[in-house]
């Protein structure tokens, strides 16, 4: 598989929109965390500790799935409204497999698909100068 160059990832704790930057059009692939609000309520009824452990396990799987995709790129922009972007980054920075990948973190609000595409486009086009 040939190495792709650039990807933007808008994410929070429940969903990640992956947008490969190749010019136009930007196509979005979505990855969802398997820990839903309903799961949280059901496990919370049993035990807060159980709920927390299940949530951490599902988040870990979610981050691993995104991390596997990141390995295919040279430059990665991770942005979004929650701490999820920082949590993912912290899991990546200690792993030598990601040491040659330029990873940038940016804060961003909730955005429409078009706003996310524009954010990714502006970021990578600004890199050319």
C-alpha positions in Angstrom: 0.0 0.0 0.0 1.4 3.4 -0.9 1.8 5.9 1.8 -0.8 8.6 1.7 0.2 12.1 2.6 -2.2 14.2 4.7 -5.4 13.6 6.8 -7.5 15.8 9.0 -9.5 14.2 11.8 -12.3 16.0 13.6 -13.1 14.1 16.7 -14.9 14.0 20.1 -15.4 11.1 22.4 -18.2 9.5 20.3 -17.3 10.1 16.7 -14.3 10.8 14.4 -14.5 12.2 10.9 -11.4 11.3 8.9 -10.8 13.5 5.9 -8.0 12.6 3.5 -6.5 15.8 2.0 -5.8 15.1 -1.7 -7.4 18.3 -3.0 -11.0 18.2 -4.1 -13.3 16.8 -3.2 -12.5 15.8 0.4 -14.3 12.5 1.3 -15.1 11.8 4.9 -15.0 8.4 6.6 -16.6 8.2 10.0 -15.6 6.0 12.9 -17.8 5.8 16.0 -17.0 4.8 19.5 -19.0 1.8 20.6 -19.7 3.2 24.0 -23.1 4.8 23.6 -25.2 6.9 26.0 -27.5 3.9 26.4 -24.5 1.7 27.4 -23.5 4.3 29.9 -26.9 4.4 31.6 -27.2 0.6 31.7 -23.8 0.0 33.2 -24.2 2.9 35.6 -27.3 1.2 37.1 -25.0 -1.7 38.0 -21.9 0.2 39.2 -20.1 3.4 38.5 -16.8 1.5 38.6 -18.1 -1.0 36.0 -19.4 1.9 33.8 -16.0 3.7 34.0 -14.1 0.5 33.1 -16.3 -0.3 30.1 -16.1 3.3 28.9 -12.3 3.3 29.1 -12.1 0.0 27.2 -14.3 1.2 24.4 -12.4 4.5 24.2 -9.2 2.6 24.0 -10.5 0.5 21.1 -11.8 3.7 19.4 -8.4 5.4 19.7 -6.6 2.2 18.5 -8.8 2.1 15.4 -8.0 5.7 14.6 -4.3 5.2 15.4 -4.1 2.3 12.8 -5.3 4.7 10.1 -2.9 7.5 11.1 0.0 5.1 10.4 -0.7 5.5 6.7 -0.1 9.3 6.6 2.8 11.7 6.8 0.9 14.6 8.2 -2.1 14.5 10.5 -4.3 17.3 11.8 -6.4 16.3 14.8 -9.1 18.9 15.8 -12.3 19.0 17.8 -14.2 20.4 20.8 -13.3 17.9 23.5 -10.2 16.5 25.2 -10.5 13.4 22.9 -7.9 14.8 20.5 -5.4 15.3 23.3 -6.1 11.8 24.7 -5.5 10.3 21.3 -2.3 12.4 20.8 -1.0 11.3 24.2 -1.4 7.6 23.3 0.5 8.2 20.0 3.4 10.3 21.2 4.9 7.6 23.3 4.9 5.1 20.4 7.9 5.1 18.1 5.7 4.0 15.1 4.4 7.6 15.0 7.7 9.4 15.4 8.1 10.2 11.7 4.5 11.5 11.4 3.9 15.2 11.8 0.9 15.4 14.1 -0.8 18.7 14.9 -3.5 19.3 17.5 -6.0 22.2 17.2 -9.1 23.2 19.2 -12.3 23.6 17.2 -16.0 23.8 17.9 -18.7 21.5 16.7 -18.7 21.9 12.9 -20.7 20.9 9.9 -19.1 18.6 7.3 -18.5 21.6 5.1 -16.8 23.5 7.9 -14.6 20.5 8.7 -13.6 20.2 5.1 -12.8 24.0 4.9 -10.8 23.7 8.2 -8.7 20.8 6.8 -8.2 22.5 3.4 -7.1 25.9 5.0 -4.7 24.1 7.4 -2.9 22.1 4.7 -3.0 24.8 2.1 -1.4 27.1 4.7 1.4 24.6 5.1 2.5 25.0 1.4 3.9 28.5 1.9 
